[in-house]
């Protein structure tokens, strides 16, 4: 599946995304800029000194993050910690990543490499400089995420970089909060800034600072957040210089190389435990512009070959409206997915793992847009790359050895449900309020355990939602409730996805307030893994107001004026599940029911578990459950279309002669070559060289018929998207599921080489 | 043993640990008596009385006479911490504002990572949320709502409230109620109304209100504090009241004082109303003990370090006072309380060493072998290579003298475990052990350095106090790297009673806070008056405390930040009388700000504001006199003690074996001086004296390590 790299495409950061040379080409080196070469033989560093430096680097980066949080004033950074500090090698490769927004680190790498390749002999890179940048065609997901990069020199040579990326509350553009869902091109977006040297040899450039702050509706906040970023870099730079003083720059440099090697080695060891193959996932977006009813396809393919991963977007449709993301986002988001699934064991010092990963993006597509596509909505469209990448990786890991399989994790999200309010309080003061309570989040199910309810975000380990009182203190709003969601059909599986939450609010003591950005998905987009249900749908509802009736909302509509008495309700949906819900341990269903998180109807309808009263609570009726599950299996087969490819030459393959490729799927060796086998009843589904789905009984249901958790009532998109269940034709185990636009072929998502 | 004069009065401190209860008595004659008795888990109070008996025998008077002549008895307890850790607290119901009862379970989405080591942060599959403190069916939402200005949006539904409370009380087994309503800090009326109903109708139920337990904005942290307070309330009250009564029966006529986590003691009665003030006060007693000693030794700035088996706890004393913070995390629950800041990291005797497979590098921690199975040398067959094993291999710790010889250490097992770690790297046991100690000590030094520099302090202006089982073994090394002036092993051979000493000697301390915003540009009479008022409030409240004599000392501080910086503040001292000058406040703030975050970072247009005022009120001049008397006793003649043996010890900083004098620490006298390299064996630890250092015993019995006293050059 993977596409060959077209070497004729120019990746310049101008006409399309920026892709650096490997290693970056530094014009004018060495007369204009010399890189510290030191001792690259990292393996020869004393193991004791190495451990001390490693620890020192982790601490420096941690302190950088704490400083950002302390000094910022925008709730999105100060409370939600929508930022990321990193330490990078002289050539821009990230060595140490902070525990905040993971994909930001990968974006910093791109910006540093662009600066090296473009400014070394012109603008110049000198001690005491810092560069600010927010150009999505170079190194950010959207203009709101602003990078500040600080080179560190040792005896006149470029030694390393520290840098951070901070989400600014407003960087301009037509919509308060700077997400512009109706932008048709970049000129209807905030202006992107290619790297500018905002601090020159220790002195802030007042002219450039003013230029940057002039963009914002909240220049005072922007100034404070910018200076917080400067303070963070100052602290981290000092700590690294201190390490150089203590241990010698040679040792620190060697240790950084060795850390890179360790990250690489850690990923390689896991890849070696996985067979070669290609794993894919498709996700559909809607509303390319406000009001649009089109449905748009994104695809991620991950090819594992030897000790390499190749990530491509073949199958993704042409860029459209305001839902495309740039190459930088494609790279950053897919790497963040790899990090979450496979690089969990190095406390953030895993940057070297990326050496084993290659990106091949088809330009001009939704996940690799070309100038002048807008990018400001990249902050939530990024998950159209991250979500499918998480799914493809989970399926890949399900084919690994026992240890790798155990770590596979489902999909947390495919959209960031954000609401942005703006306007005035009753004292006339202006505000822009991005509600990022999505940080309450929900962890997806893994291959051996349930996701955590309100468990935060996988890719923002240290993220934190605000208190209700914090937002009410900052903005003229009032929250009526904020409640944990129920463990219903959304995210159901052998292991269920974590539950999200729901909240409702009104304007309060306000002047004039509008809801500028909101999400009301027509259909759920977060795929389930291994036969589980998908995660839930992000919604926003608006009720009350002058006419006291519900006002229907589009997925991303035009700004809505909020009146006194209007109630805005929105949710964070349950995360995706893992495995067939009929395989869920009935006791786990009973525990959820006893905790009030699930009712007996859902237990019976979704899980086939019959609960009966026992004392003050509920207990499993084992016999009735067995009978109920058997009926449900029969019903599946009765409702299903028979397999497209019928009767393979062999009927079954023994347990010992096959290897896992999913919770309910094995690959065995039959007389005609590799064959797909149902892991539960050993029935052969078909040739391992073909899509296993062709050998399954298939149930297709319109998303619009799956209820409110998965589709918005009356949605014109949900009636054109289908939920497909692929079941074993013999025992009815649901081996796979997919969400597909009408008329699309089955996604061929598991292809062993 | 010497008998006490009949006119002597005593100040007694009691510290109850998991294994031992320590007691210290200070007499007005300037004597210090210590004793130790096993903690009786089922009846902690009985353990205290047993301790008093032993203490009486030590002093030479009968226990009732001892209690009768006791001026003050204060004690530190871990009862609250244990109740939370073991989930043995009261069956607690939570009353929340309608729609917001889930806040305690939502935990702002970050509950799974609070207090989790960085090694687990990137691994969502191993993180979990803590066990709930309140059963889901005991969380009730009540119809009422107040807004940010404290104005009512929805009035309290009285009849619903009564029926909910009646239902909870009737449900049986609800022993405590926590009331935490939105914006109660700006309008406490509804919380008070609900509490009033519970108290009137169900006086046996323990009640806490969030506005009084933790009166700051931020409902999650405030709710956790309130729930914790109620959760530990009934058992803590029973215990404190029981102990108080038992002491009274035995002849003690004074007030019982309890060590609080903010440092300083508070009267028992207050501890029963706000038991959260005592929660997690374990490490605080030691820091306060250091603070008291430091006052006598003329050490205004101290880094207090307690390196035990699993953790390394660090507190800081600046200008004579322990630094405090507003946040605490217990069992992944973050809550709001004023407490002595203790930075705790996984670094101690039990920290496990291993080789990282991807790096071929030695990794130390964060996992710990704990005490069971413990390090390989404990002989329980764990085979786990730990810092203590490395100490044994090098000879820094003598297996035969560990825990005063009560527990032998298995040197063979230690060497085998350490060898196994070094083998893949081609290092022998000695080299590996030395490397592990270097890592351990350098990590400790780095963290201490960061802890001081992060706050704008220079470690060279500090003295380091080292205690805990693994502290004095390594202090010579990490303190030198840090660059501090001197190391003190507080109280020497009786260092294990430091917490009890802290209780006996601590002042009565209370914090008072007022949240109110004053912009610095407009600072004037309003701010001056607010400061005066808060000072007066503190004085009045302190004057009402029984059993605390002496003048009230009040120190006042402005909590300052740039407007909007809610995660940050800088504490600026302000005078109680006199006009407040906006310009000088601003200059102080900006000076510290640039020192911390870099030159130029304060050149912003944002307003600087005072958002809260804090008063720290204390009483305790008598204690100062008493402690000073301890240092006046006879002795102090310079003498050179005789070593009990000479042993070959591998010193990790010198990277070679050196013939080292070994001393029996229990035989050392004030005034004794010895030179390194030396190893001084105490009952619960070993003090390593580096090869260029000297050790002197001062009049208090503190062991003081002075650097660079030998002939060799500084390293």
Interface residues (C-beta under 8 A of the other chain):
Chain A: X43 X47 X48 X50 X51 X52 X54 X55 X56 X58 X59 X62 X63 X67 X69 X70 X71 X72 X73 X74 X78 X79 X99 X202 X203 X204 X220 X221 X223 X224 X227 X230 X231 X234 X235 X238 X239 X258 X259 X261 X262 X263 X265 X266 X269 X339 X340 X343 X344 X345 X346 X347 X348 X350 X407 X409 X437 X439 X440 X441 X443 X446 X449 X452 X453 X454 X455 X456 X457 X458 X461 X462 X463 X464 X465 X466 X467 X468 X469 X470 X472 X473 X478 X479 X480 X481 X482 X483 X484 X501 X504 X508 X509 X595 X596
Chain B: X98 X99 X100 X101 X102 X103 X105 X106 X107 X108 X109 X110 X111 X112 X113 X118 X119 X121 X122 X123 X124 X125 X127 X128 X129 X136 X137 X145 X147 X148 X149 X153 X182 X183 X217 X218 X219 X220 X221 X356 X357 X358 X359 X360 X361 X362 X363 X364 X425 X427 X435 X438 X439 X442 X443 X446 X447 X450 X454 X562 X563 X564 X565 X566 X567 X568 X596 X597 X598 X599 X600 X601 X603 X604 X605 X606
